[in-house]
Amino acid sequence: MINVKTVHDNLSVGQIYKNYKVLCKGLGEDIKDGTSKKAQLDNWKRYFDFDNLEKGKQPIIIKEIYDIPRPIIDGRTKGANSKYLNHIEVLILNLLTKQFYEYTYVGYRKLLLKELGMVNHKYIDDEYDKIVVDKNLAYQKQINDWKNLYFQLSDKILFRSLESMQRRALINYRKELTYTIDNVNYIGTDEDEKRYKKVTKDVLKDMSKKYNKKFDSLIKIYPKYINEYFVRIGKIVLKEFGWIEVKSRLKITLNEVKFVKVLSAEELLLHKIILNEKVISAMHDKILLNYNNILKLHEEDTVKSNKRMVIGKISESFGKYYHLAKQSDYVETLDRLTEEFVKIDK
């Protein structure tokens, strides 16, 4: 993690580096691309000034080194996501100050959502679906519908917040591939990431042909086809690379601890409670919108199609329990699932 000491120990004014990768090595920084690289360069600009790097030219010349980092400036507005970001930012920054190794959090998406108060312990329990069905709270199809909608909502909230924090150089984050070979755990290299990405694209393409649907992202197949998706990928990576237990985790690193306002446990809990209530409200709106969209589809198909085709379309959207959805139980049931999987204790 770059800081004033790292810069002063490794750089000097007038120093010339052959290229970006060599400079990264000198600073002990990861080599990045795209938006992650831009955020990295913006963060470097807070500690030292240089020529040519943004334009991709070589060599890179160190022009000036600052004794005090320049302030974080973000000219962009936070937008509609700000009602979540204000809380997520506080919670993540405080979470990072408590990490033992270089203010870095490493964990899986579900666990981070729980840390932020966006879900409760039931959401991360893979066996809890069966309990919900046994308690007659919902059918599995309704649980799948809910998980699909929540995955879309939470993914948007979480990663827009992380991107905003990274743009403003508060944090650096990345998704890491992990896998196991002969009971030894590995973190994927850039080459591993490329190979895995190709496998996922090929599987999505093949499943699109099989089901005659456009599967161009994980969200599009979640949750109905998610098991088949991962089983297929698992078989391919085991056969071709010898990998088992392939997972994706988040690595989030705090840039400067002195910019963090450390809050008490009571203050952090309040942020979690407020964020939790906002997520529950947004989830209700998303469920209602989905319900109304399917009813609109029903009305359009009533005009275009015969009754038999209409029932087929509706069954595909609502599952075989469409008669429940027709009585508005769809919205009420999915709202109950939000309470079950998301609501936290105050």
ABEGO torsion letter per residue (X at the ends): XBBAAAAAAABBBGBBBABAAAAAAAAGBBBBBEAAAAAAAAAAAAABBBBGAAAGBOBBBBABBBABBBBBBBABBAEAAAAAAAAAAAAAAAAAAABABGGBBBBBAAAAAAAAGABBAAAABAAAAAAAAAAGABBAAAAAAAAAAAAAAAAAAAAAAAAAAAAAGABBBBBBBBBBBGGBBBBBBAAAAAAAAAAAAAAAAAAAAAAGBBBABAAAAOAAAAAAAAAAAAAAAAAAAGBBGBBBBBBBBBABAAABBBBBAAAAAAAAAAAAAAAAAAAAAAAAAAAAAAAAAAAAAAAABBAAAAAAAAAAAAEAAAAAAAAGAAAAAAAAAAAAAABBBX
